[in-house]
Amino acid sequence: MRLMLMLAFVFLLQSGLAETGKAESVVVKTTGRAIVGMTTAELKELTDALPALLPNEVRVLAITIQSGSKATVRTGKIDGPLSGGGEMYELSKKDGRWIISGRYNWIS
């Protein structure tokens, strides 16, 4: 699943959608593999919680879903191949609320 999301992210970068900020949708086809993730209600709950968890004006590049109670949010800026940086936040749902359980810097 993580590989499929990363491939979709690479497609977004190559097509320029991630850089333009346009709200366009991309269809990712799978090959019969089970997809484990969140319901749309759980995803809405996560995205509604992000403004309170992340610093102001941060750019979200990707959200990777591990389960209904775990996700990773990749933030930062990408200027081109091997030119970017930001932070990755590991989020966990504890007692019905989303919290940051880990934070890492990334650079390329």
Order of alpha helices (4+ residues) and beta strands (2+ residues): alpha-alpha-alpha-beta-beta-beta-beta
